[in-house]
Amino acid sequence: MKRRIFKKVRPGAAMLIGVGGAAILLSGCATPDSAPKAVQAPAAVAVAQKQLQQAVPEVKALKRKIAIGRFTNETRYGKALLTGQQLDPLGKQVSDMLMARLVDSGRFVVLERSDLNIVMNEQRLSGISTNIVGSDVLVIGSLTEFGRQNEGQAGFLSNTKKQVARAKVEVRLVDVKTGVAFFTTSGTGEAFVEKGTVMGFGSQADYDATLNDRAIAAAISDMMNGLVSKLEERPWRADVLKVEGNRLYISGGQRQGVKVGDRLAVMVPGERIKSPQTGFDIELPPKKLAEVEVDANFGDNDTNEGSVVHLVSGTVPANATNLIVGENK
């Protein structure tokens, strides 16, 4: 007959074992530390970034000259200590981030405007004649929504704390020739960091200042795809720089998608007539003069590239001016 052996456990020891076991079990439920995380549309952002990283477009694309104009902070956030004509740092941050994205895309010629006086002073000090180029499109906008809040849950033995920052950026494109705002878009972004503790063990959620930057960056990423698509809607056009018999030099090269062997059309621009109905100038369709084929590209950056072409059909007068080049349709 087997004897059963019972071991007496002190009440205090049993309590310690119970509390320790509970702590082990509850520790599995604790919210792990998380680094600041920007929440945005992953698929849309991934597609936008992939498109923007292609410096040489697969199709011919006119690189528009873009100037980043006024960007303001229209929210109450961060304005308590500003007086007089002080520049709001959040508004400047939005414009700097947007400019960086457009420059990195390689698809536009981005002109400096916010620090234009500094550029002109450097030109004078270097003995360079001032050569400031006008833009095709002016990009202006504002930070219309921005805020932070703390969220969390408190339990019997555990609690979590979550810091959240949200931002919304509004942008519009203005045609500098007419002053007409022809496109608007907006982007929203969110960033958060979350900490948790169990029975006093864990990390405390200190104030994270980087959430502001991450939320604004996420908002800019959210609107980039639509903004770039609209800026690239303009039909590709180049100019005839020089005519030497059957050889022509044109603006626009490899960075605009012009490749050796491409067939292009040389055209006379259509007449511009002011519309009595709208008051704006309307350009009539261009007239095709000749067809050319690309022999070579030249130039090492966006501002000095071009191509050498030869005549395939038609004629181009040696003294012709203001001729344009477009895709052969």
C-alpha positions as CSV (number, residue, x, y, z in Angstrom):
1,M,0.0,0.0,0.0
2,K,1.4,3.3,-1.1
3,R,1.7,6.1,1.5
4,R,0.8,9.6,0.5
5,I,3.3,12.2,1.7
6,F,2.0,15.7,2.3
7,K,4.5,18.6,2.8
8,K,3.4,21.5,4.8
9,V,4.1,24.8,3.2
10,R,4.2,28.0,5.2
11,P,1.4,30.5,4.4
12,G,3.9,33.3,3.7
13,A,5.8,31.1,1.2
14,A,2.6,30.1,-0.5
15,M,1.7,33.8,-0.9
16,L,5.2,34.5,-2.4
17,I,4.8,31.7,-4.9
18,G,1.4,32.9,-5.9
19,V,2.4,36.5,-6.4
20,G,5.5,35.5,-8.3
21,G,3.5,33.2,-10.6
22,A,1.0,35.9,-11.2
23,A,3.7,38.3,-12.1
24,I,5.2,35.9,-14.5
25,L,1.8,35.3,-16.1
26,L,0.9,39.0,-16.3
27,S,4.3,39.9,-17.7
28,G,3.3,38.0,-20.8
29,C,0.4,40.4,-21.2
30,A,2.5,43.6,-20.8
31,T,2.6,45.9,-23.8
32,P,6.1,45.7,-25.3
33,D,8.1,48.9,-25.9
34,S,7.6,50.2,-29.4
35,A,9.7,52.7,-31.3
36,P,7.9,55.8,-32.8
37,K,5.9,54.5,-35.7
38,A,4.5,56.5,-38.7
39,V,1.1,55.3,-39.9
40,Q,0.4,55.8,-43.6
41,A,-1.0,54.0,-46.5
42,P,1.8,51.4,-47.1
43,A,0.8,50.4,-50.6
44,A,0.4,53.9,-51.9
45,V,3.6,55.2,-50.3
46,A,5.6,52.2,-51.7
47,V,4.4,52.9,-55.2
48,A,5.1,56.6,-54.9
49,Q,8.6,56.0,-53.6
50,K,9.4,53.5,-56.4
51,Q,8.2,56.0,-59.0
52,L,10.1,58.9,-57.5
53,Q,13.4,56.9,-57.3
54,Q,13.5,56.5,-61.1
55,A,15.7,59.5,-62.1
56,V,15.4,58.6,-65.8
57,P,11.7,58.2,-66.8
58,E,10.6,55.4,-69.1
59,V,8.6,57.8,-71.2
60,K,9.4,61.3,-72.2
61,A,8.6,63.7,-69.4
62,L,9.1,67.4,-69.4
63,K,10.9,68.4,-66.2
64,R,8.8,71.3,-64.9
65,K,10.5,74.1,-63.1
66,I,9.0,74.3,-59.7
67,A,9.3,76.9,-57.0
68,I,8.2,76.3,-53.4
69,G,6.4,79.4,-52.2
70,R,4.6,80.3,-49.0
71,F,3.9,77.5,-46.5
72,T,2.3,78.5,-43.2
73,N,1.2,76.9,-40.0
74,E,-2.6,77.5,-39.7
75,T,-3.0,75.6,-36.5
76,R,-2.6,76.9,-32.9
77,Y,0.2,74.5,-32.2
78,G,3.6,76.0,-31.4
79,K,2.5,79.7,-31.8
80,A,2.4,80.6,-28.1
81,L,5.9,82.0,-28.1
82,L,5.9,83.6,-31.6
83,T,5.7,87.4,-31.8
84,G,5.6,89.9,-34.6
85,Q,7.0,88.6,-38.0
86,Q,8.8,85.6,-36.6
87,L,8.8,82.7,-39.0
88,D,6.8,79.7,-37.8
89,P,9.1,76.7,-37.6
90,L,6.4,74.2,-38.5
91,G,5.4,76.0,-41.7
92,K,9.1,76.1,-42.7
93,Q,9.5,72.4,-41.8
94,V,6.7,71.4,-44.2
95,S,8.2,73.4,-47.1
96,D,11.7,72.0,-46.5
97,M,10.5,68.4,-46.3
98,L,8.4,68.8,-49.5
99,M,11.3,70.4,-51.3
100,A,13.6,67.5,-50.3
101,R,11.1,65.0,-51.6
102,L,10.8,66.8,-55.0
103,V,14.5,67.2,-55.4
104,D,15.2,63.5,-54.5
105,S,12.6,62.4,-57.1
106,G,14.9,63.6,-59.9
107,R,11.8,64.5,-62.0
108,F,11.7,68.2,-61.5
109,V,13.9,71.3,-61.6
110,V,13.3,72.7,-58.1
111,L,14.1,76.4,-57.8
112,E,15.2,78.0,-54.5
113,R,12.9,80.8,-53.3
114,S,12.9,80.8,-49.5
115,D,16.6,81.6,-49.3
116,L,16.9,83.4,-52.7
117,N,18.5,86.5,-51.2
118,I,21.4,84.3,-49.9
119,V,21.9,82.8,-53.4
120,M,22.0,86.2,-55.0
121,N,24.5,87.5,-52.4
122,E,26.7,84.6,-53.2
123,Q,26.5,85.3,-56.9
124,R,27.6,88.9,-56.4
125,L,30.5,87.8,-54.1
126,S,31.6,85.3,-56.7
127,G,31.4,87.9,-59.5
128,I,28.7,85.9,-61.3
129,S,26.0,87.8,-63.1
130,T,22.6,87.2,-61.6
131,N,20.8,84.5,-63.6
132,I,17.5,83.7,-61.7
133,V,15.2,81.6,-63.8
134,G,11.4,81.8,-63.5
135,S,9.3,78.8,-62.6
136,D,6.4,77.1,-64.5
137,V,4.5,76.2,-61.3
138,L,4.4,77.7,-57.8
139,V,3.7,75.3,-55.0
140,I,2.1,76.8,-51.9
141,G,0.2,75.5,-49.0
142,S,-0.1,75.1,-45.2
143,L,-0.3,72.8,-42.2
144,T,-4.0,72.9,-41.5
145,E,-4.3,70.3,-38.7
146,F,-1.8,69.3,-36.1
147,G,-2.0,68.0,-32.6
148,R,-0.9,65.5,-30.0
149,Q,-2.8,63.5,-27.4
150,N,-2.1,60.8,-24.9
151,E,-4.1,57.5,-24.9
152,G,-3.9,54.6,-22.4
153,Q,-5.4,51.9,-20.4
154,A,-5.0,51.3,-16.7
155,G,-5.6,47.9,-15.1
156,F,-5.3,46.3,-11.7
157,L,-1.6,45.4,-12.1
158,S,-0.7,46.8,-15.5
159,N,-1.1,50.0,-17.6
160,T,-0.2,51.3,-21.0
161,K,0.4,54.8,-22.3
162,K,0.3,55.8,-26.0
163,Q,1.4,59.2,-27.4
164,V,-0.1,60.1,-30.7
165,A,0.7,63.0,-33.2
166,R,-1.5,63.7,-36.2
167,A,-1.0,66.2,-39.1
168,K,-2.7,67.3,-42.2
169,V,-1.0,69.3,-45.0
170,E,-2.9,71.1,-47.8
171,V,-1.1,72.0,-51.1
172,R,-2.1,73.8,-54.3
173,L,-0.4,74.4,-57.6
174,V,-0.5,77.8,-59.3
175,D,0.2,78.5,-62.9
176,V,2.6,81.5,-62.8
177,K,1.6,82.7,-66.2
178,T,-2.0,83.1,-65.4
179,G,-2.2,83.0,-61.6
180,V,-4.8,80.3,-61.7
181,A,-4.7,77.6,-59.0
182,F,-5.3,74.5,-61.1
183,F,-4.9,71.7,-58.6
184,T,-5.2,71.1,-54.9
185,T,-4.4,68.0,-52.8
186,S,-4.0,67.1,-49.1
187,G,-2.2,64.4,-47.1
188,T,-2.7,63.2,-43.6
189,G,-0.3,61.4,-41.3
190,E,0.0,59.9,-37.9
191,A,2.8,58.7,-35.7
192,F,2.7,57.1,-32.2
193,V,4.8,55.5,-29.5
194,E,3.5,53.1,-26.9
195,K,4.9,52.0,-23.5
196,G,3.6,49.6,-20.9
197,T,4.3,48.5,-17.3
198,V,3.2,45.5,-15.2
199,M,3.3,45.8,-11.4
200,G,5.7,48.7,-11.7
201,F,8.0,46.9,-14.1
202,G,8.5,48.2,-17.7
203,S,9.3,51.5,-19.5
204,Q,7.8,54.9,-18.8
205,A,6.5,56.8,-21.8
206,D,8.5,60.0,-21.7
207,Y,7.6,62.9,-24.0
208,D,8.8,62.1,-27.6
209,A,9.5,65.3,-29.6
210,T,10.2,63.3,-32.8
211,L,6.6,62.3,-33.2
212,N,5.9,65.8,-34.6
213,D,8.4,65.3,-37.4
214,R,7.2,61.8,-38.2
215,A,3.6,62.8,-38.4
216,I,4.4,65.7,-40.8
217,A,6.6,63.4,-42.9
218,A,3.8,60.8,-43.1
219,A,1.3,63.5,-44.3
220,I,3.7,64.7,-47.1
221,S,4.2,61.0,-48.2
222,D,0.5,60.6,-48.3
223,M,0.0,63.4,-50.9
224,M,3.2,62.9,-53.0
225,N,1.7,60.4,-55.5
226,G,-1.2,62.7,-56.5
227,L,1.0,65.8,-56.6
228,V,3.7,64.2,-58.8
229,S,1.1,62.8,-61.2
230,K,-0.5,66.2,-61.7
231,L,2.8,67.9,-62.2
232,E,3.8,65.4,-64.9
233,E,0.5,65.8,-66.9
234,R,2.0,68.5,-69.1
235,P,2.9,67.2,-72.6
236,W,6.6,66.9,-73.3
237,R,8.1,69.7,-75.3
238,A,11.7,70.7,-76.2
239,D,13.1,73.7,-78.1
240,V,15.3,73.9,-81.2
241,L,18.6,75.5,-80.1
242,K,20.5,75.6,-83.4
243,V,20.1,74.5,-87.0
244,E,23.2,73.4,-89.1
245,G,21.9,72.0,-92.4
246,N,20.4,68.6,-91.7
247,R,21.7,68.6,-88.1
248,L,19.7,70.2,-85.3
249,Y,20.5,70.7,-81.6
250,I,17.6,70.5,-79.3
251,S,17.0,70.9,-75.5
252,G,16.0,67.9,-73.5
253,G,18.2,64.8,-73.1
254,Q,18.6,61.5,-71.3
255,R,17.1,62.8,-68.0
256,Q,13.9,63.7,-69.8
257,G,13.6,60.3,-71.5
258,V,15.1,61.2,-74.9
259,K,17.0,58.2,-76.2
260,V,19.2,57.6,-79.3
261,G,17.0,56.4,-82.2
262,D,13.9,58.2,-81.1
263,R,11.8,59.9,-83.8
264,L,10.6,63.4,-82.9
265,A,8.6,66.1,-84.7
266,V,9.8,69.6,-85.3
267,M,6.9,72.1,-85.1
268,V,5.9,75.7,-85.4
269,P,4.0,76.8,-82.3
270,G,0.4,77.7,-82.7
271,E,-0.8,81.3,-82.6
272,R,-1.9,82.6,-79.2
273,I,-5.2,84.3,-79.2
274,K,-7.0,85.9,-76.3
275,S,-10.4,84.4,-75.6
276,P,-13.2,87.0,-75.2
277,Q,-15.1,84.4,-73.2
278,T,-12.5,83.7,-70.4
279,G,-9.9,86.5,-70.9
280,F,-7.1,84.0,-71.1
281,D,-4.8,83.3,-74.0
282,I,-5.5,80.1,-76.0
283,E,-2.7,78.5,-78.0
284,L,-3.8,77.0,-81.3
285,P,-2.4,73.5,-82.3
286,P,1.2,73.6,-83.6
287,K,2.0,72.9,-87.3
288,K,4.5,70.0,-88.1
289,L,7.5,71.0,-90.3
290,A,9.7,67.9,-90.2
291,E,10.6,64.6,-88.6
292,V,14.0,64.1,-86.9
293,E,15.9,61.2,-85.3
294,V,18.1,61.4,-82.2
295,D,21.8,60.7,-82.8
296,A,23.3,61.5,-79.4
297,N,22.7,63.2,-76.0
298,F,24.9,65.8,-74.3
299,G,25.0,67.6,-71.0
300,D,25.7,66.5,-67.4
301,N,22.7,67.9,-65.5
302,D,19.1,69.0,-65.8
303,T,19.9,72.6,-66.7
304,N,22.4,72.0,-69.6
305,E,21.4,68.7,-71.2
306,G,20.3,68.4,-74.9
307,S,20.3,66.1,-77.9
308,V,21.7,66.1,-81.4
309,V,19.3,65.0,-84.1
310,H,19.2,64.7,-87.9
311,L,16.4,65.3,-90.4
312,V,14.5,62.3,-91.6
313,S,11.8,64.1,-93.6
314,G,10.6,67.7,-94.2
315,T,12.7,70.8,-94.0
316,V,13.7,73.3,-91.3
317,P,14.8,76.8,-92.3
318,A,18.2,77.8,-91.0
319,N,16.9,81.2,-89.8
320,A,13.7,79.8,-88.2
321,T,13.1,80.8,-84.6
322,N,10.9,79.7,-81.7
323,L,10.6,76.2,-83.1
324,I,9.5,73.4,-80.7
325,V,10.1,69.6,-80.7
326,G,7.5,67.1,-79.5
327,E,6.7,63.4,-79.7
328,N,6.0,62.2,-83.2
329,K,2.4,61.1,-83.4
